């Protein structure tokens, strides 16, 4: 088995290359930070060649979780060959990471991506000269167009099998040279014992890398000697340690590119992007344009397009259920089994599946925004408002992903370098309304606000954002005092959305929805049907108010009485929402023994207009699903913080719903 590590800057085409090499269909986005976790795959045609796609990073310094994850992977895992992908249009910036990777002395290949764009704009790279100067084999490719991929695979195999390490190039000079070589000799025995190249270890020690210093197990006397050498270097260079190391690397990069890179003219894509940004990121039009774009998306999704598709899909599902019900009756199936299949399993699953078109339409529009490069601008636009909450604009990307699903959104906080910002963003993300709640909103909006369904949807999403803002203000003044980190983010050129990428994201969301429907919702529907069909002595009941579920619900229901829905069925539906938010709708369908299209009508017997909106507010704000809670626990690393989040969200949901229902009752 040969293991390859795919490493590069954010938005350099890493995931696109991974898909080409493995035949996978990982999601690709035109904004930084799409990959937040490692992905493994077999290279096409090679069953014993594994490549790992690692999060995009800019250096091996331990500033962000992504950089720590990638560096630890390189140092601790068995990596036979590094595939370092570079963006040819930003070659200087990309090479900074390359020089750090060379110091690891692991066999390496450079995949110089986006060469098609480079050539189109009149530029090129003298590959042979470039490769000789940097001491690493280089292959020009275009991952998006599948150009040069076979040449890259061939070179990867040659380098890995023959263990061809990068040539040792001494690109330092002056004070940095003396400091670097002095420290490398001083720590040589420690580096050998830790299994680290001594130059890499020395570079990291100069940069003040504490985790690596602990790994080397240096004595206090050695640490003091190293610090003395660094201080002398800083005095001579008249800059701090990190700046001196960066200056050393960029001097080499500048000289390398001067001799081997023919610079392109300003690209049409860049000029077009500047013109569009003059409006979409301008001081006066940026936020209104964003609100208008998102408002239009939500209106089309939950209005004419989404409703039309959902209604048609619901009719098809109901026809299938009625057909199966007739078949079961013709076969004279036991009535209890018939009830389980029709009133339990199919009622629960169909109530959720009927809203799948809405989810697909929403992600169709969002994937267009993402693939075009607008999402990166949104983070830039929101930097100033978020700074008022104690966060940077980079926090907006995970929060925006939270409108799809809280789990990847919480994982996406790994792109934040500040631990304070990361934890604050994790705590705020569950307030963003995920798509799992869309079936709940849709059913209640159709039942109680049929002429204003889209407006109700937009209001709910806005309410989640407003409550999240309020919660952030409290956190900023209490638990997480301090200033947010400076915001630096690459703005990619606007590109025409890729049909493959858009369709892939739509398919992923549809597949995820179907999977949840036939796993979590399937099991939840069976459990709910069983508990509401039998009493405590396991006798079949005709009236579900005497069932096991009714007994459980009646204990919990008084908690929700001040919110306007003192009904055991509503209480138990909310409990099932802990497994998956879609289960709230499926549970109500099973409890009311009705189909998806009839569910809105049946809900009028349980809720008034005021209590229905109160129920919506509670489902909007209360604790996310088990998967999201597990993600919070994993990222926060604390059970206490996770429990605090659960309790806090439930309390906030109850208070907001109570205030609304009390005010609505007084007014109405």
Residue pairs with C-beta under 8 A, 6 or more apart in sequence:
1 48
1 49
1 50
2 48
2 49
2 50
2 80
2 81
2 157
2 160
2 161
3 50
3 51
3 52
3 77
3 78
3 79
3 80
3 81
4 43
4 49
4 50
4 51
4 52
4 79
4 80
4 81
4 82
4 83
4 156
4 160
5 51
5 52
5 54
5 73
5 74
5 77
5 79
5 81
5 82
5 83
6 14
6 17
6 18
6 21
6 51
6 52
6 53
6 54
6 83
6 85
7 14
7 54
7 57
7 70
7 74
7 82
7 83
7 84
7 85
7 97
7 101
8 14
8 56
8 84
8 85
8 86
8 87
8 94
8 97
9 56
9 57
9 58
9 86
9 87
9 90
9 93
9 94
9 97
10 32
10 33
10 56
10 57
10 58
10 415
10 490
11 30
11 31
11 32
11 34
11 56
11 87
11 490
11 492
12 56
12 85
12 86
12 87
12 90
12 94
12 113
13 85
13 87
13 113
13 114
13 143
13 144
14 35
14 53
14 56
14 85
15 26
15 27
15 28
15 34
15 35
15 39
15 53
16 28
16 143
16 144
17 83
17 85
17 111
17 113
17 141
17 143
17 149
18 24
18 26
18 39
18 41
18 51
18 53
19 25
19 26
19 28
20 143
20 146
20 149
21 41
21 43
21 44
21 51
21 149
21 152
21 153
22 41
22 42
22 43
22 44
22 51
23 41
23 44
24 39
24 41
25 504
26 35
26 39
26 53
27 34
27 501
27 504
27 505
27 508
28 34
28 371
28 498
28 501
28 504
29 370
29 371
29 375
29 501
30 370
30 371
30 372
30 373
30 375
30 376
30 492
30 495
31 370
31 373
31 375
31 376
31 379
31 397
31 492
32 56
32 376
32 415
32 489
32 490
32 492
33 55
33 56
33 397
33 412
33 415
34 56
35 53
35 54
35 55
35 56
36 55
36 66
36 408
36 411
36 412
36 414
36 415
37 55
37 411
37 414
38 52
38 53
38 54
38 55
38 69
38 73
39 52
39 53
40 50
40 51
40 52
40 53
41 50
41 51
41 53
42 49
42 50
42 51
43 49
43 50
43 51
43 153
43 156
45 153
46 157
49 157
51 83
52 73
54 69
54 70
54 73
55 66
55 69
55 70
55 414
55 415
56 66
57 64
57 66
57 67
57 70
57 97
58 67
58 93
58 96
58 97
59 67
59 96
59 97
59 100
60 67
60 70
60 71
60 74
60 97
60 100
60 101
60 204
61 67
61 204
61 207
61 209
61 242
62 68
62 71
62 209
62 210
62 211
62 212
63 417
64 414
64 415
64 416
64 417
65 414
65 415
65 416
65 422
66 414
66 415
68 211
69 414
73 79
74 82
74 101
74 104
74 106
75 195
75 196
75 215
79 106
80 106
80 107
80 160
80 163
81 106
81 107
81 108
81 109
81 156
81 159
81 160
82 101
82 104
82 106
82 107
82 108
82 109
83 108
83 109
83 111
83 152
83 156
84 97
84 98
84 101
84 108
84 109
84 110
84 111
84 136
85 110
85 111
85 113
85 143
86 94
86 95
86 98
86 110
86 111
86 112
86 113
87 93
87 94
87 113
87 114
88 112
88 113
88 114
88 115
88 117
88 118
88 123
88 125
88 140
89 114
89 117
89 118
89 264
89 267
91 112
91 125
91 257
91 261
92 250
92 253
92 254
92 257
95 134
95 253
95 256
95 257
96 246
96 249
96 250
96 253
98 110
98 134
98 136
99 171
99 249
99 252
99 253
100 200
100 203
100 249
101 108
102 108
102 134
102 135
102 136
102 166
102 169
103 197
103 199
103 200
103 203
104 197
104 200
105 165
105 166
105 168
105 197
105 200
106 165
107 159
107 160
107 163
107 164
107 165
107 166
108 136
108 137
108 159
108 165
108 166
109 136
109 137
109 138
109 139
109 152
109 155
109 156
109 159
110 131
110 134
110 136
110 137
110 138
110 139
111 139
111 141
111 143
111 152
112 125
112 127
112 138
112 139
112 140
112 141
113 141
113 142
113 143
114 142
114 143
114 144
115 124
115 125
115 140
115 141
115 142
115 147
115 148
116 142
116 144
116 145
116 147
117 142
117 264
117 267
117 269
118 124
118 125
118 264
120 264
120 267
121 264
121 265
121 266
121 267
121 268
122 262
122 264
122 265
123 261
123 262
123 263
123 264
123 265
124 261
124 262
125 140
125 260
125 261
125 262
126 260
126 261
126 262
127 138
127 139
127 140
129 259
129 260
130 138
130 256
130 260
130 261
131 137
131 138
133 256
133 259
133 260
134 166
134 169
134 256
135 166
135 167
135 168
135 169
136 166
136 167
137 155
137 158
137 159
137 164
139 148
139 151
139 152
139 155
140 148
141 147
141 148
141 149
141 151
141 152
142 148
143 149
144 498
158 164
168 199
170 177
171 248
171 249
171 251
171 252
172 180
172 181
172 248
173 248
173 251
174 236
174 237
175 232
175 233
175 236
175 237
175 244
176 233
176 237
176 244
176 245
176 247
176 248
178 233
179 206
179 229
179 230
179 232
179 233
180 199
180 202
180 203
180 206
181 202
182 229
183 202
183 205
183 206
183 226
183 229
184 191
184 198
184 199
184 201
184 202
185 198
186 222
186 225
186 226
187 198
187 201
187 202
187 205
187 216
187 218
187 222
187 226
188 198
190 201
190 216
190 217
190 218
190 222
191 197
191 198
191 201
191 202
191 216
192 198
193 217
194 201
194 215
194 216
194 217
196 212
196 215
196 216
201 212
201 216
203 245
204 212
204 213
205 212
205 213
205 216
205 226
206 230
206 233
206 241
206 244
206 245
207 241
207 242
207 245
208 241
208 242
213 223
218 226
230 241
233 241
233 244
234 240
234 241
234 244
237 243
237 244
237 247
239 247
267 493
269 493
269 494
269 495
270 493
272 493
272 494
273 373
273 491
273 493
273 494
276 494
277 377
277 491
279 285
279 289
280 286
280 289
280 374
280 377
281 377
281 380
281 381
286 377
286 381
287 381
287 385
290 378
290 381
293 369
293 374
295 458
297 362
297 365
297 366
297 369
298 362
298 454
298 457
298 458
298 461
299 454
299 458
300 306
300 361
300 365
301 358
301 361
301 362
301 365
301 457
302 358
302 441
302 442
302 445
302 453
302 454
302 457
302 458
303 453
303 454
305 361
306 357
306 358
306 361
306 362
307 358
307 453
309 357
309 358
309 361
310 354
310 355
310 357
310 358
310 442
311 597
312 357
313 353
313 354
313 356
313 357
314 350
314 354
314 596
314 597
315 597
317 350
317 353
317 354
317 596
318 350
318 595
318 596
318 597
321 342
321 346
321 347
321 350
321 595
324 341
324 342
324 346
325 338
325 342
328 337
328 338
328 341
328 342
329 338
333 341
336 533
336 540
339 529
339 533
340 526
340 529
340 530
340 533
343 529
343 590
343 593
344 525
344 526
344 528
344 529
344 530
344 533
344 590
345 522
345 525
345 526
345 529
347 525
347 586
347 589
347 590
347 593
347 594
347 595
347 596
348 521
348 522
348 524
348 525
348 528
348 529
348 583
348 586
348 587
348 589
348 590
349 517
349 518
349 521
349 522
349 525
349 586
350 589
350 595
350 596
351 439
351 443
351 585
351 586
351 588
351 589
351 595
351 596
351 599
352 439
352 513
352 516
352 517
352 521
352 582
352 583
352 585
352 586
353 513
353 514
353 517
353 596
354 439
354 596
354 597
355 438
355 439
355 442
355 443
355 585
356 510
356 513
356 514
358 438
358 442
359 435
359 438
359 509
359 510
359 513
360 506
360 509
360 510
362 435
362 438
363 404
363 435
363 505
363 506
363 509
364 502
364 506
366 403
366 404
366 505
367 497
367 501
367 502
367 505
367 506
368 497
368 502
369 375
369 378
370 505
371 495
371 497
371 498
371 501
371 502
372 494
372 495
372 496
372 497
373 491
373 492
373 493
373 494
373 495
374 494
375 397
375 400
376 489
376 490
376 491
376 492
377 491
378 396
378 400
379 393
379 394
379 396
379 397
379 400
379 489
380 393
380 487
380 489
380 491
381 393
382 393
382 396
383 392
383 393
383 394
383 396
383 487
384 393
386 392
386 393
386 395
386 396
386 484
387 393
387 484
389 469
389 472
389 473
389 476
390 424
390 472
390 475
390 476
390 480
390 482
390 483
390 484
391 421
391 424
391 425
391 428
391 472
391 484
392 416
392 418
392 421
392 484
392 485
392 486
392 487
393 487
393 489
394 415
394 416
394 421
394 485
394 487
394 489
395 413
395 416
395 421
395 424
395 425
395 428
395 484
397 412
397 415
398 409
398 410
398 412
398 413
398 415
398 416
398 425
398 429
399 409
399 425
399 428
399 429
399 432
399 468
400 409
400 432
401 408
401 409
401 412
402 409
402 410
402 429
402 430
402 432
402 434
403 432
403 433
403 434
403 435
403 461
404 434
404 435
404 509
405 434
405 435
405 436
405 512
405 628
406 429
406 430
406 432
406 434
406 624
406 625
406 627
406 628
406 631
407 627
407 628
407 631
409 429
409 432
410 426
410 429
410 628
410 631
410 632
410 635
411 631
411 635
413 422
413 425
413 426
413 429
413 635
414 422
414 635
416 422
416 425
416 485
417 485
418 484
418 485
420 480
420 482
420 484
421 484
421 485
422 635
423 480
423 636
423 641
424 472
424 475
424 476
424 480
426 632
426 635
426 636
427 471
427 475
427 645
428 468
428 471
428 472
428 475
430 623
430 624
430 628
430 632
430 645
430 649
431 464
431 465
431 467
431 468
431 471
431 621
431 649
432 464
432 465
432 468
433 441
433 460
433 461
433 464
433 620
434 581
434 624
434 628
435 509
436 516
436 580
436 581
436 582
436 625
437 581
437 619
437 620
439 582
439 584
439 585
440 581
440 582
440 584
440 585
440 616
440 619
441 456
441 457
441 460
441 616
442 453
442 457
443 585
443 588
443 599
443 600
443 603
444 600
444 603
444 607
444 612
444 613
444 615
444 616
445 452
445 453
445 456
445 457
446 453
446 600
447 599
447 600
447 601
447 603
447 604
447 607
447 612
448 603
448 604
448 607
448 609
448 612
448 613
449 455
449 456
449 609
456 613
456 616
460 616
460 617
460 620
463 617
463 620
463 656
464 620
464 621
467 621
467 652
467 656
471 652
513 582
516 580
516 582
517 582
520 579
520 580
520 582
520 583
521 580
521 582
521 583
521 586
524 576
524 579
524 580
524 583
524 586
524 587
525 586
525 587
525 590
528 549
528 572
528 576
528 586
528 587
528 590
528 591
529 590
531 547
531 548
531 549
531 552
532 544
532 547
532 548
532 549
532 550
532 590
532 591
533 540
533 541
533 544
533 547
534 540
534 541
534 547
534 548
535 541
535 546
535 547
535 548
536 548
536 551
541 547
544 550
544 591
545 568
549 568
549 572
549 591
550 568
552 568
552 572
553 567
553 568
553 569
553 571
553 572
554 568
556 568
556 571
556 572
556 575
557 566
557 567
557 568
557 570
557 571
558 566
559 571
559 654
560 566
560 570
560 571
560 574
560 618
562 658
562 661
562 662
563 611
563 614
563 615
563 618
563 654
563 657
563 658
563 661
564 607
564 608
564 610
564 611
564 614
564 615
564 661
564 665
565 571
565 606
565 607
565 611
565 614
565 615
567 606
569 588
569 591
569 592
569 606
570 588
570 606
570 607
570 615
572 587
572 591
573 583
573 584
573 587
573 588
573 591
574 584
574 618
574 619
574 622
576 583
576 584
576 586
576 587
577 583
577 584
577 587
577 619
577 622
577 625
578 623
578 625
578 626
579 625
579 626
580 625
580 626
580 627
581 619
581 624
581 625
584 619
585 599
588 599
588 603
589 595
589 596
589 599
592 599
592 602
592 603
592 606
594 602
603 612
607 615
610 660
610 661
610 664
610 665
610 668
611 661
613 660
613 664
614 657
614 658
614 660
614 661
614 664
615 657
617 653
617 656
617 657
617 660
618 653
618 654
618 656
618 657
619 653
620 653
621 649
621 652
621 653
621 656
621 657
622 649
622 650
622 653
622 654
623 629
623 645
623 646
623 649
623 650
623 653
624 649
629 642
629 645
629 646
632 641
632 642
632 645
633 639
633 642
636 642
